[in-house]
Amino acid sequence: MQQDRPVCRKPQPAQGCSRSITGKTAKRAVSTFAADFLKDHFPPLSEETEILCKQQQVESVFFSQIRYFADRYNFIIPKVDMVVYPYNIYLVMQEANQFLSSKKIEDRLYLIESSEGNICLLTASTFNTSGTVYYFPLKSLWTLSLSKKHKQEYRLLLSVFAYCYQVLKMPYYNGCHHVGYYYEAMEEGLECNEEGLDKEYQKECLAEIRLAYQAGRELETHILKPCQLKGWQRRLDRFNIYTPFGRALYQLALNFYDLYQHFPEKSFHENIYCGLIEPDAENRLYPDQYISFVWSNDGQLAEDLYNYFNCDADEAQVVEEPLKITLYDKAQGTQLSDLRFETRLFELFGELADMLQMIEDSEHLKTIEDERND
């Protein structure tokens, strides 16, 4: 389900999403610093950072690399010979970012330090997820699995879910991610029933959340099987189209498969560098808060889930989203990502969310069955 995400101002710190940047150096032909950068989690420089004590090193690196930036953007470096350190650097950084804004360039300039003590200048621009929550209901897959008339549709969708879980590393609500925490809080609240809910209503809600856990565990065992990815191409080849729904599902699965073939190891959070943008912001909205498997997007469970999410999002100062990063460690710069993968992925996420919502609509599923019978 796609839902407008509130404009973020201030987020509860997420517990399962802060990550170090690892595992990429063997797959890219990049410079030594770029490889080092990819391994580390780092803070941008600020007045309080100890790195500012390394005056000679910082100034040397900064003023050599700012020239690469200036050449790329035709930026005129201001004269700061008479300005003391570190304000000489801050003045140049401030003018450079004002220059980018005046040219309507989305990139912003940062000076960062790796855990090895290396320093580098970089530009970063954010991939805008458009304030959308991407919650993918497992109940839709569960519904298809119970239908004798939709076995091929179920298996094809199972391959898509396996790709999202195994390769894209999409959070699963049975794990230690935000949706899982939300569900646990809801279950505890229902069991305590401090709000004095009607007993029958309380019983129905508890039954729904327990079904979510039970069905989620059963589906997870199937989604995790390697055969779901190995047999994906065969399922596409053997898929018979009987209805408009079948045609739409086939095309969506084919598009996801094509993305998988072009980017076989990329996860959705690979280019999300938590803490780089506005590092001093205490409250941040993390990817596992707005991208996740859920049980359902309908009913009281879903409504409570969105209420929990909105409490976090309303307080958010920063949303952690994919970044396009260029390091200025050499004359032409080193581009770490172009976000082609993310652009296509989030398009498909939107289509998948719409498809799953249609399946979850019982009337729509009945229409599908009627079409098969005609």
C-alpha positions in Angstrom: 0.0 0.0 0.0 1.3 3.5 -0.8 0.3 6.2 1.7 1.5 9.8 1.8 4.2 10.2 4.3 4.0 13.4 6.4 6.5 16.1 5.9 9.3 15.1 8.3 10.5 17.6 10.9 11.8 15.8 13.8 12.0 10.7 14.2 12.3 8.3 17.1 15.8 6.7 16.6 15.4 3.5 14.8 16.9 0.4 16.2 17.7 -2.0 13.5 18.7 0.2 10.5 21.9 2.0 11.4 24.5 0.2 9.3 28.1 0.3 8.4 29.0 0.5 4.7 30.5 -2.9 3.9 31.1 -5.4 1.2 31.4 -3.3 -1.9 35.1 -2.8 -2.5 35.7 -6.0 -4.4 33.1 -5.2 -7.0 34.1 -1.6 -8.0 37.2 -0.3 -9.7 37.6 2.8 -7.5 40.5 4.7 -5.9 42.0 3.7 -2.5 40.1 6.3 -0.6 36.8 5.4 -2.4 37.3 1.8 -1.4 38.1 2.9 2.2 35.0 5.1 2.2 32.8 2.3 1.2 33.8 0.2 4.2 33.1 2.9 6.8 30.4 4.8 8.6 31.6 8.4 9.1 30.6 11.8 10.5 30.7 14.9 8.3 33.1 17.4 9.8 31.8 19.9 12.3 33.3 22.4 14.7 33.1 19.8 17.5 34.9 17.1 15.6 38.3 16.1 16.7 39.5 16.0 13.1 39.6 19.8 13.1 42.7 19.5 15.3 44.5 18.0 12.3 44.8 21.4 10.7 47.6 20.8 8.3 46.2 17.5 6.9 42.7 18.8 6.7 43.6 22.0 4.9 45.9 20.2 2.5 43.3 17.7 1.5 40.5 20.2 1.4 42.1 22.8 -0.8 43.5 20.2 -3.2 40.1 18.5 -3.6 38.0 21.7 -3.8 39.9 22.4 -7.0 38.4 19.2 -8.5 35.0 20.3 -7.4 35.5 23.8 -8.8 36.6 22.5 -12.2 33.6 20.2 -12.4 31.0 22.9 -11.6 32.9 26.1 -12.8 32.9 27.3 -9.2 35.3 30.2 -8.3 37.0 29.4 -5.0 36.8 32.4 -2.7 40.1 34.0 -1.3 40.4 32.9 2.3 44.2 33.4 2.9 43.5 35.8 5.7 40.9 33.7 7.4 42.0 31.4 10.3 41.4 27.7 10.3 38.8 26.1 10.5 36.7 29.1 9.3 38.5 29.3 6.1 37.1 25.8 5.2 33.6 26.7 6.5 33.6 29.8 4.4 34.5 28.0 1.2 32.0 25.2 2.0 29.2 27.7 2.6 29.9 29.6 -0.6 30.1 26.3 -2.6 26.8 25.1 -1.3 25.2 28.5 -2.0 26.6 28.3 -5.5 25.0 24.8 -6.0 21.7 26.1 -4.8 21.8 29.2 -7.1 22.4 26.9 -10.0 19.5 24.7 -8.9 21.9 21.7 -8.6 20.5 19.2 -6.0 24.0 18.1 -4.9 25.3 19.3 -1.6 29.0 19.4 -0.6 30.4 17.6 2.5 33.8 17.1 4.0 34.0 13.7 5.7 36.4 11.5 7.6 36.6 7.7 7.4 37.3 5.5 10.5 40.9 5.2 9.2 41.4 8.9 9.5 41.2 9.6 5.7 39.6 12.8 4.7 37.6 13.5 1.5 35.4 16.0 -0.1 32.1 14.7 -1.7 28.8 15.8 -3.1 25.6 14.0 -2.3 22.1 14.3 -3.6 19.1 12.4 -2.3 16.8 10.1 -4.2 13.4 11.5 -3.2 11.0 8.7 -2.3 8.1 11.2 -2.5 6.9 10.9 1.0 5.5 7.4 0.3 5.2 4.5 2.7 5.8 1.1 0.9 4.1 -1.5 3.0 3.6 -4.9 1.2 0.9 -7.1 2.7 1.7 -10.8 3.1 -2.0 -11.4 3.5 -2.3 -11.0 -0.3 0.2 -13.9 -0.9 -1.6 -15.9 1.8 -4.9 -15.3 0.1 -3.6 -16.6 -3.3 -2.0 -19.6 -1.6 -5.4 -20.7 -0.3 -7.0 -20.5 -3.7 -7.0 -23.7 -5.8 -7.6 -21.6 -9.0 -4.6 -19.4 -8.5 -1.6 -21.7 -7.9 0.4 -20.4 -10.8 -0.2 -16.8 -9.7 0.8 -17.7 -6.2 4.0 -19.3 -7.3 5.0 -16.4 -9.5 4.2 -13.8 -6.8 6.2 -16.0 -4.4 9.3 -15.5 -6.6 8.8 -11.8 -6.5 8.5 -11.9 -2.7 11.6 -14.1 -2.5 13.6 -11.5 -4.5 12.4 -8.7 -2.2 13.3 -10.7 0.9 16.4 -12.6 -0.1 18.1 -10.1 -2.4 16.7 -6.7 -1.7 16.8 -7.4 2.1 13.3 -6.0 2.7 12.5 -6.1 6.4 10.1 -8.8 7.5 7.7 -8.1 10.4 8.7 -11.4 12.2 12.2 -10.0 12.6 13.8 -7.2 14.7 12.5 -4.4 12.5 10.2 -1.5 13.2 7.0 -3.1 11.9 7.7 -6.1 14.2 8.2 -3.7 17.1 4.9 -2.0 16.3 3.0 -5.4 16.1 4.5 -6.5 19.5 3.4 -3.2 21.1 -0.1 -3.7 19.6 -0.3 -7.3 20.9 0.8 -6.3 24.4 -1.7 -3.4 24.4 -4.5 -5.7 23.4 -3.6 -8.3 26.0 -3.5 -5.7 28.8 -6.6 -4.0 27.4 -6.0 -0.9 29.5 -8.4 1.1 27.2 -11.3 -1.2 28.1 -12.0 -2.5 24.6 -15.1 -4.6 24.0 -14.2 -8.2 24.8 -15.4 -9.5 21.4 -13.5 -6.8 19.6 -10.4 -7.5 21.7 -10.7 -11.2 20.8 -11.0 -10.4 17.1 -8.0 -8.1 17.1 -5.8 -10.6 19.0 -6.9 -13.4 16.6 -5.9 -11.2 13.6 -2.4 -10.4 15.0 -1.8 -14.0 15.9 -2.8 -15.1 12.4 -0.4 -12.6 11.1 2.5 -14.2 13.1 1.4 -17.8 12.2 0.9 -17.1 8.5 4.0 -15.0 8.4 6.2 -17.8 9.8 4.7 -20.3 7.3 5.2 -18.0 4.3 8.7 -17.1 5.4 9.8 -20.7 5.2 8.6 -20.7 1.5 10.0 -17.3 0.7 13.4 -18.2 2.0 13.8 -21.3 -0.3 16.5 -20.9 -3.0 14.2 -22.6 -5.5 11.9 -19.5 -5.5 14.7 -17.6 -7.3 16.1 -20.5 -9.3 12.7 -21.4 -10.7 11.6 -17.8 -11.4 12.4 -17.9 -15.1 10.7 -21.3 -15.6 7.6 -20.0 -13.9 7.5 -17.0 -16.2 8.0 -19.3 -19.3 5.2 -21.6 -18.2 2.7 -19.0 -17.0 -0.7 -19.1 -18.8 -2.5 -15.8 -19.1 -6.3 -16.2 -18.6 -7.4 -12.9 -17.2 -6.4 -9.2 -17.1 -5.2 -9.8 -13.6 -2.9 -12.6 -14.8 -1.5 -10.4 -17.5 -0.8 -7.6 -15.1 0.9 -10.0 -12.6 3.0 -11.6 -15.3 4.2 -8.2 -16.6 5.1 -7.1 -13.0 6.9 -10.3 -12.2 8.8 -10.0 -15.6 9.8 -6.5 -14.8 11.1 -7.5 -11.4 13.0 -10.4 -12.9 14.6 -8.1 -15.5 15.8 -5.8 -12.6 17.2 -8.9 -10.8 19.1 -9.9 -13.9 20.6 -6.5 -14.4 21.4 -6.0 -10.7 21.6 -9.5 -9.2 23.1 -8.5 -5.8 21.8 -5.0 -5.1 19.7 -4.4 -2.0 17.3 -1.5 -1.6 19.5 0.1 1.2 22.9 -0.3 -0.5 23.1 3.4 -1.2 21.6 4.7 2.0 24.3 6.1 4.2 22.7 6.7 7.5 23.9 9.8 9.3 25.6 11.6 6.4 22.8 14.1 5.9 22.4 16.5 8.8 24.5 14.3 11.2 23.5 16.4 14.3 19.8 15.6 13.9 18.8 13.3 16.7 15.5 12.0 15.2 15.7 10.2 11.9 13.3 8.2 9.8 15.0 5.0 8.7 14.3 2.8 5.7 12.8 -0.1 7.7 10.2 2.3 9.0 8.7 3.2 5.6 9.7 0.1 3.5 8.6 -3.3 4.9 6.5 -6.4 4.6 3.4 -6.1 6.7 0.5 -8.5 7.4 -2.3 -6.4 6.0 -3.1 -2.9 4.8 -6.8 -3.1 5.8 -8.5 -3.4 9.2 -7.7 -2.3 12.7 -4.2 -3.8 12.7 -3.2 -1.7 9.7 -4.9 1.5 11.1 -2.9 1.1 14.4 0.3 0.4 12.4 -0.1 3.7 10.5 -0.9 5.5 13.7 2.4 4.3 15.2 4.3 5.2 12.0 2.8 8.7 11.9 3.9 9.4 15.4 7.5 8.7 14.3 7.2 10.5 11.0 5.6 13.6 12.5 8.7 14.1 14.7 11.3 13.3 12.0 14.0 15.8 11.2 15.6 13.7 8.5 14.5 10.8 6.2 17.3 8.4 5.4 17.0 7.8 1.6 19.3 6.6 -1.2 22.1 9.0 -2.0 24.0 9.7 -5.2 27.6 10.3 -4.1 30.6 11.6 -5.9 34.0 11.7 -4.2 36.5 14.4 -5.2 39.6 12.2 -4.6 40.8 12.7 -8.2 40.3 15.2 -11.1 37.2 13.6 -12.6 35.7 12.5 -9.3 34.6 9.0 -8.3 30.9 8.4 -8.7 29.8 5.7 -6.3 26.3 5.3 -7.6 24.0 6.8 -10.3 20.7 5.6 -8.7 19.5 3.9 -11.9 18.7 0.8 -9.8 16.8 2.8 -7.2 14.8 4.7 -9.8 13.5 1.5 -11.4 13.1 -0.3 -8.1 10.8 2.3 -6.5 8.7 2.5 -9.7 8.2 -1.3 -9.4 7.5 -1.0 -5.6 4.6 1.3 -6.5 3.2 -1.1 -9.0 3.6 -4.1 -6.6 1.9 -2.1 -3.8 -1.1 -1.5 -6.1 -1.2 -5.1 -7.2 -1.2 -6.5 -3.6 -3.9 -4.1 -2.5 -6.1 -5.3 -5.3 -5.5 -8.9 -4.3 -6.3 -8.1 -0.6 -9.6 -6.7 -1.7 -11.8 -9.7 -1.4 -14.3 -8.4 -4.0 -11.5 -8.0 -6.5 -10.3 -11.6 -5.9 -13.9 -12.8 -6.4 -13.9 -10.9 -9.8 -10.7 -12.7 -10.7 -12.2 -16.1 -10.0 -15.3 -15.2 -12.0 -13.1 -14.2 -15.0 -11.4 -17.6 -14.8 -14.7 -19.4 -14.8 -16.0 -17.5 -17.9 
